[in-house]
Each structure stands twice: as structure tokens, then as C-alpha cells.
Amino acid sequence: MDIIEGGIAAVAAGFSGWAAFAAMKAAKSADRNSQTANRTADLAFRTAESVAQIERDRWHRELTPKVDFRVTEERGYVELLIRYGGPSALGRLTSLELRVRDDRDRSHDPVLGAGPTAEERADTIFGPYRFQYSANGADEIGRSVAPISLPPGEEYRLALEPTRPPQYYGLGAEHWARRWRDADLRLWVDCHVDGHKPWKLTAEVPQPHGESPAGRWTSAS
């Protein structure tokens, strides 16, 4: 009887061990399947998000505001004409922010012993025109004006004036004027519309020359 009971116990123990092993394998398999399912779901989510972002970026590019500029000069009075051409689906430009760019980035130029300091360079507009001081909310340097709001199809005018040489410029006002006589008016153009990411554009507006008092229209891009 003891032999039979021992055999039954051994079989039961073996079955229990097999059952535990099977359960462990099943649990590992379920865990692997769960991890695979999670990875698949995560990949699908990231793919969908990437596709959605690509579509948002494409739509943002297609809605880039069409802003044109032209410099006019008549009887010594210089203006910057701004024309907002849409797209009409975008609606009103909530805020158009303009800043005069220098001919190049001087922010990392070395400061030489007798040369201008970084602050003096930052206070100088290296280019032909600046926004007329005290007009249209222009700052003291004439680099920027107050933000403008425009509906599609509208124009706006801003007063300009020639830049002046800084005190540290040793070659005189006439040399400074000749230096920028044929240079473009370079602009940073930041466009803001409610519900959209801003568009950061630039423009290089040619000067009027010859008998015509108006330069040609050029678009920000």
C-alpha cells in the first residue's frame, strides 16, 4: 500500500511540477505577447503622430502669409510699402512684426582694442535705412516699429530715413552713405495669426534707382 501511495504521490508531484512549468511558460508567453502588443501600439501611435505632424507642417507652409514690400522715395521722403496678399483662408494678420537686419550677423565678431564694443555694434544699423524715429512706434535706434495688424488685400506705409554713421565710424557721413547706396533694406518679418504657429520670414527689399521713385515689389520668404 505504501508503494502505491508513494507512486501516486510521485505522479501527483510530477503533474504539479509540469502544471507549474506550463503555467510559467504560459505566463512568459502572455507577457511577451503583451510586450509585443504594447510595442506595436506604441509604434502605431508614434507613426500616426508623425504623419499628423507632417500634415500640420504642410498645412502651415501652405498658409504662409504673402507679404510684399517696396521702398519708394519722392522729394527726399522715403517710405516702406507693405502689402498683405493672403491667403484669404488665413484671415487677418493679428500681428506683423518688422525689424531691420544688418548686412550680416556681427554678434560674434571679436572686440578689438580700438574698435567698437559689442554694445556699440548692436546699437548701429548696418544698412541703408532705418524706421523713422518716433513714427509708427519706432524704437530709438530705428530697428523696429510697433506691430501691425492687416486683413488680406490691404496695404500699410511706414516712414524710413537713411541710417547715420555711428560716432566710432571714422570715414565720415559721405563715405557711409556711399557704402549703402546700392544695398537692400533687409528685414526680419514675423507673422502671427491667432490659432497658428508664427511664421518667421525674411525680406531683402531693393532701393529705388533712376527716374522711377518706386523700387520693385519683393516678397518675404
FENMOSUL-V936558 format. One record per backbone hydrogen bond with DSSP energy under -0.5 kcal/mol. NH is the residue of the N-H (numbers start at 1). CO is the residue of the C=O. If there is no record, write none. Layout:
nh,co
NH,CO
NH,CO
This chain:
nh,co
5,1
6,2
7,3
8,4
9,5
10,6
11,7
12,8
13,9
14,10
15,11
16,12
17,13
18,14
19,15
20,16
21,17
22,18
23,19
24,20
25,21
26,22
27,23
28,24
29,25
30,26
31,27
32,28
33,29
34,30
35,31
36,32
37,33
38,34
39,35
40,36
41,37
42,38
43,39
44,40
45,41
46,42
47,43
48,44
49,45
50,46
51,47
52,48
53,49
54,50
55,51
56,52
57,53
58,54
59,55
60,56
61,57
62,58
63,59
64,61
66,86
67,65
68,66
68,83
69,218
70,81
71,206
72,79
73,213
74,77
77,74
78,76
78,160
79,72
80,158
81,70
81,79
82,156
83,68
84,154
85,66
85,83
90,87
91,87
91,88
93,150
94,92
94,192
95,192
96,148
97,95
97,190
98,96
99,188
100,143
101,186
103,126
106,104
109,106
112,110
121,117
122,118
123,119
124,121
126,124
127,125
130,161
131,142
132,159
134,138
135,132
138,135
139,144
145,98
146,136
148,96
150,93
153,84
154,151
156,82
158,80
160,78
161,130
163,128
169,166
170,168
172,169
176,172
177,173
178,174
179,175
180,176
181,178
183,180
185,205
186,184
187,203
188,99
189,201
190,97
191,189
191,199
192,95
196,193
199,191
200,198
201,189
201,199
203,187
205,185
206,204
212,209
215,71
218,69
220,67
221,202
